[in-house]
Amino acid sequence: MDDPIGSHPTRAEQLDILATMITDQAKPNDCVLDLGCGTGYVASLILEKRSDLYFTGVDIKADSIVEAKINLTSHKDRTEWFVGDLEAIEEIEISDVCYQFIITALTFHDLPDSAKRDVISFASTRLPSEGFFFLYDRIRLTEKSFFPLQKSIWNRINSIYGRGMRSAESFEAYEADIMPNNRPGCLDDYIKWFGEAGMKAQILHLHGNVALIGGSKVG
Ligand SMILES: C[S@@+](CC[C@H](N)C(=O)[O-])C[C@H]1O[C@@H](n2cnc3c(N)ncnc32)[C@H](O)[C@@H]1O
C-alpha cells in the first residue's frame, strides 16, 4: 500500500520507524490500537511485517474506514475498525481487549488541546504496565527567535526531497495558520499531559519539527 499522504516528505520514513519499533518488540498475539487510522497505512506497515499481531483502527471518517477495510482485506481476520470521534473518546465502543501498543499518527493537530489531553489519559488507562503509547505529529513552534532556524530546515527538506511540508513565511504567518485542523501541540504541554496521565514521555525520533514521542506508564 502506498503512503496516502505523499506531500509530507519525511512521513514515510518516520512511520516505518514507528512500525518497526512495534514489530521488533511485540510478542505473538499482541494487539495494536490506532487512533486516527485513516485508510490503514500504518496497519499495513505493521501487519505486513508480522503475521501474528492484531490491529484495531479508529477514525472519524466513515469513508476512510471503508477504504481501510478494503486495503486490509488480506488481513481481515486480524483487524477491526470503528468509526468514532476522538473528541469524545469514552463514547467509542472500542473492544475491551488489552492493547500492548496504542498509536496516533498525524492526527493530534486536528484535535483541541482538551481532547489531546483526554486521549493521552485514555491511552494510559488502557495500556498494561509494560505497554507503549506512540504519538507522532508536528510539534508547535512557540518561540519567534527560533523561527529562522526552522525555515532553514523546511527549505533544506524542500531542496532534498523536491517537495516541502506545511510551513510559513514568517512567525506571524505561522501563528495565523493555526486553526481547527492545524493546531499542533506544544512540547511542554505534551510532557505535562503525559505526566498527569502517569506516563513518562521520551522523544524517540525527530525530523524537523515532526516528533515521534513514546509514552510508558511509570512503575
Ligand atoms: C493526516 S490523517 C493521518 C491518517 C493516518 N494516521 C496515517 O498516518 O496514514 C489524520 C486522520 O485523523 C482523522 N481524524 C481527525 N480528527 C479526528 C477525530 N476527532 N476523531 C477521529 N479521527 C480523527 C482524520 O479523519 C484522518 O484520517
The ligand as an SDF file (V2000), in Angstrom:
LIG
                    3D

 27 29  0  0  0  0  0  0  0  0999 V2000
   -3.3890   13.1400    8.3070 C   0  0  0  0  0  0  0  0  0  0  0  0
   -4.5340   11.8330    8.5110 S   0  0  0  0  0  0  0  0  0  0  0  0
   -3.4460   10.5310    9.1070 C   0  0  0  0  0  0  0  0  0  0  0  0
   -4.0350    9.1770    8.9040 C   0  0  0  0  0  0  0  0  0  0  0  0
   -3.1760    8.0010    9.3830 C   0  0  0  0  0  0  0  0  0  0  0  0
   -2.8670    8.0840   10.8030 N   0  0  0  0  0  0  0  0  0  0  0  0
   -1.9080    7.9370    8.5880 C   0  0  0  0  0  0  0  0  0  0  0  0
   -0.8580    8.3320    9.1130 O   0  0  0  0  0  0  0  0  0  0  0  0
   -1.9560    7.4850    7.4270 O   0  0  0  0  0  0  0  0  0  0  0  0
   -5.4150   12.3070   10.0040 C   0  0  0  0  0  0  0  0  0  0  0  0
   -6.5410   11.3730   10.3440 C   0  0  0  0  0  0  0  0  0  0  0  0
   -7.1170   11.7380   11.5870 O   0  0  0  0  0  0  0  0  0  0  0  0
   -8.5190   11.5750   11.4870 C   0  0  0  0  0  0  0  0  0  0  0  0
   -9.1710   12.4200   12.5000 N   0  0  0  0  0  0  0  0  0  0  0  0
   -9.1570   13.7710   12.5790 C   0  0  0  0  0  0  0  0  0  0  0  0
   -9.8800   14.1980   13.6320 N   0  0  0  0  0  0  0  0  0  0  0  0
  -10.3790   13.0840   14.2220 C   0  0  0  0  0  0  0  0  0  0  0  0
  -11.2250   12.8660   15.3380 C   0  0  0  0  0  0  0  0  0  0  0  0
  -11.7240   13.8880   16.0520 N   0  0  0  0  0  0  0  0  0  0  0  0
  -11.5440   11.5970   15.6800 N   0  0  0  0  0  0  0  0  0  0  0  0
  -11.0530   10.5430   14.9600 C   0  0  0  0  0  0  0  0  0  0  0  0
  -10.2440   10.7000   13.8710 N   0  0  0  0  0  0  0  0  0  0  0  0
   -9.9190   11.9390   13.5100 C   0  0  0  0  0  0  0  0  0  0  0  0
   -8.8260   12.0300   10.0770 C   0  0  0  0  0  0  0  0  0  0  0  0
  -10.0950   11.5830    9.6450 O   0  0  0  0  0  0  0  0  0  0  0  0
   -7.6610   11.4220    9.3090 C   0  0  0  0  0  0  0  0  0  0  0  0
   -7.9420   10.1130    8.8670 O   0  0  0  0  0  0  0  0  0  0  0  0
  1  2  1  0
  2  3  1  0
  2 10  1  0
  3  4  1  0
  4  5  1  0
  5  6  1  0
  5  7  1  0
  7  8  2  0
  7  9  1  0
 10 11  1  0
 11 12  1  0
 11 26  1  0
 12 13  1  0
 13 14  1  0
 13 24  1  0
 14 15  1  0
 14 23  1  0
 15 16  2  0
 16 17  1  0
 17 18  1  0
 17 23  2  0
 18 19  1  0
 18 20  2  0
 20 21  1  0
 21 22  2  0
 22 23  1  0
 24 25  1  0
 24 26  1  0
 26 27  1  0
M  CHG  2   2   1   9  -1
M  END
$$$$
